[in-house]
Amino acid sequence: MSNCYKICIITVLGFAVIAFFLLFFITAPYGKFSRKGWGLNIRTKWAWMIMEFPSPVLMIIFFLISDLKTLPQLIFLLLWMAHYIHRATIYPFTQSGRNKPYPLILVTMAVLFNSLNGFINGYGVFNVIKYDIHWLLSWQFITGIIIFISGFIINKTSDEKLRELRKNSPEEYVIPKGWLFTYISCPHYFGEIIEWTGWAIMTWSLPGLAFAVFTFANLFPRGWKSHIWYKEKFIDYPSGRKSVIPFII
């Protein structure tokens, strides 16, 4: 199991490198970038549910089979589940694009990644690394959980504001305004990057680091492409607004 664990961590990091460079040239065909030519499709709401399912299930399994179920580990599990239960059971049914087609090939790739990611984080955090009660007072845990919760709030609030925007303008895209949209085009991506960076610090683990690196590698190029899309579509798009990271890029 330990050899498989190490190989899977390296695999996730490898996927991150490939995704980061590839996604600047090939934009995943869903949402505003949806297009034909990617094979069979399923409805978006079912796609999200299927894609996100492996990760929380594997985390629960590895927590249950762990010899030590400490309070820090329980907190890790609850935070992980808070993100994924929302993403798999609430998010798909609240977004305006839930009935759009979603390429099955992307669903398959996401299931593969989430299975790998659920395995390395579940096995690593609950069965390899030992966290006793004193970990709750460590600078890693305190700093990490603050960053994680901040990213979680930014991510979920951004999704809600986009949902309301689409609800008010269901037939066309409009320029998002207010809150963090004043500074960046994609605060929902920024929030998720912050969230899993917090997880990496909070768990102080290689699986957490691998996930944070992959999250950035996956979302930053899409955020950059979304920023360009907005600028090309709207001639009055705010010139000072950045793509994903406020005041930087």
TACORTA-V739586 format. One record per residue. N is the residue number from 0. RES is the residue in three letters. PHI is phi as a letter, one per 40 degrees, with the letter a starting at -180 (* if undefined). OMEGA is omega in whole degrees, -180 to 180 (none if undefined). Layout:
n->{N/N}
res->{RES/RES}
phi->{PHI/PHI}
omega->{OMEGA/OMEGA}
//
This chain:
n->{0/1/2/3/4/5/6/7/8/9/10/11/12/13/14/15/16/17/18/19/20/21/22/23/24/25/26/27/28/29/30/31/32/33/34/35/36/37/38/39/40/41/42/43/44/45/46/47/48/49/50/51/52/53/54/55/56/57/58/59/60/61/62/63/64/65/66/67/68/69/70/71/72/73/74/75/76/77/78/79/80/81/82/83/84/85/86/87/88/89/90/91/92/93/94/95/96/97/98/99/100/101/102/103/104/105/106/107/108/109/110/111/112/113/114/115/116/117/118/119/120/121/122/123/124/125/126/127/128/129/130/131/132/133/134/135/136/137/138/139/140/141/142/143/144/145/146/147/148/149/150/151/152/153/154/155/156/157/158/159/160/161/162/163/164/165/166/167/168/169/170/171/172/173/174/175/176/177/178/179/180/181/182/183/184/185/186/187/188/189/190/191/192/193/194/195/196/197/198/199/200/201/202/203/204/205/206/207/208/209/210/211/212/213/214/215/216/217/218/219/220/221/222/223/224/225/226/227/228/229/230/231/232/233/234/235/236/237/238/239/240/241/242/243/244/245/246/247/248}
res->{MET/SER/ASN/CYS/TYR/LYS/ILE/CYS/ILE/ILE/THR/VAL/LEU/GLY/PHE/ALA/VAL/ILE/ALA/PHE/PHE/LEU/LEU/PHE/PHE/ILE/THR/ALA/PRO/TYR/GLY/LYS/PHE/SER/ARG/LYS/GLY/TRP/GLY/LEU/ASN/ILE/ARG/THR/LYS/TRP/ALA/TRP/MET/ILE/MET/GLU/PHE/PRO/SER/PRO/VAL/LEU/MET/ILE/ILE/PHE/PHE/LEU/ILE/SER/ASP/LEU/LYS/THR/LEU/PRO/GLN/LEU/ILE/PHE/LEU/LEU/LEU/TRP/MET/ALA/HIS/TYR/ILE/HIS/ARG/ALA/THR/ILE/TYR/PRO/PHE/THR/GLN/SER/GLY/ARG/ASN/LYS/PRO/TYR/PRO/LEU/ILE/LEU/VAL/THR/MET/ALA/VAL/LEU/PHE/ASN/SER/LEU/ASN/GLY/PHE/ILE/ASN/GLY/TYR/GLY/VAL/PHE/ASN/VAL/ILE/LYS/TYR/ASP/ILE/HIS/TRP/LEU/LEU/SER/TRP/GLN/PHE/ILE/THR/GLY/ILE/ILE/ILE/PHE/ILE/SER/GLY/PHE/ILE/ILE/ASN/LYS/THR/SER/ASP/GLU/LYS/LEU/ARG/GLU/LEU/ARG/LYS/ASN/SER/PRO/GLU/GLU/TYR/VAL/ILE/PRO/LYS/GLY/TRP/LEU/PHE/THR/TYR/ILE/SER/CYS/PRO/HIS/TYR/PHE/GLY/GLU/ILE/ILE/GLU/TRP/THR/GLY/TRP/ALA/ILE/MET/THR/TRP/SER/LEU/PRO/GLY/LEU/ALA/PHE/ALA/VAL/PHE/THR/PHE/ALA/ASN/LEU/PHE/PRO/ARG/GLY/TRP/LYS/SER/HIS/ILE/TRP/TYR/LYS/GLU/LYS/PHE/ILE/ASP/TYR/PRO/SER/GLY/ARG/LYS/SER/VAL/ILE/PRO/PHE/ILE/ILE}
phi->{*/c/c/c/d/c/c/c/c/c/c/c/c/c/d/c/c/c/c/d/c/c/c/c/b/b/c/d/c/a/g/c/b/c/a/c/g/b/g/c/b/b/c/d/c/c/d/c/c/c/c/c/d/c/c/c/c/c/c/c/c/c/c/c/c/c/c/b/b/c/c/d/c/c/c/d/c/c/c/c/c/d/c/c/c/c/c/c/b/b/d/c/c/b/c/c/c/c/c/c/c/b/d/c/c/c/c/c/c/c/c/c/c/c/c/c/c/c/c/c/c/c/c/c/c/b/b/b/c/b/b/c/c/c/c/c/b/c/c/c/c/c/c/c/c/c/c/d/c/c/c/d/c/c/c/c/c/c/d/c/c/c/c/c/c/c/c/c/b/c/c/a/c/b/c/c/b/g/f/c/c/c/b/a/c/b/c/c/c/d/c/c/c/c/d/c/c/c/c/c/c/c/c/f/b/c/c/c/c/c/c/c/c/c/d/c/c/c/c/c/c/c/c/c/c/c/c/c/d/c/c/c/c/b/c/b/c/d/c/c/c/c/c/b/b/d/g/b/a}
omega->{-177/178/178/179/-180/179/-179/176/179/179/179/177/176/176/-179/180/-180/-178/-176/-178/-177/-174/172/-178/180/-179/-180/-171/173/-177/-178/180/-179/-180/-178/176/-179/174/-177/180/168/-180/-175/-176/178/178/-179/-179/-179/-177/-173/-173/-174/-173/179/179/180/178/179/-179/-178/175/-178/-178/179/177/-180/178/-176/179/176/179/177/177/177/-179/-178/179/178/-178/178/179/-170/175/176/-175/-175/-173/-179/-178/-177/-175/180/-179/-177/-178/-172/-179/178/176/-180/-175/-179/-180/177/177/180/179/-180/177/178/-180/-177/175/177/-177/177/179/-175/180/179/-180/-177/-175/-176/-175/-180/-177/-180/177/175/-175/-179/179/-179/180/-180/178/179/-178/-177/179/-177/-177/175/179/-180/-178/177/178/178/-180/179/-179/-176/178/178/178/-179/180/176/179/179/180/-180/178/-180/179/-173/-173/-177/176/176/-180/175/-179/176/179/-178/176/176/-173/-178/-180/-173/179/177/176/178/-180/-179/176/178/-177/-176/168/176/177/-180/179/-176/180/-179/-172/175/176/178/177/180/180/179/179/180/180/177/-177/-179/-172/-178/179/179/177/178/178/178/178/178/180/179/-177/179/-177/-175/-178/-179/-180/-176/-174/-178/-178/178/-176/-173/-176/-176/175/-176/-176/none}
//
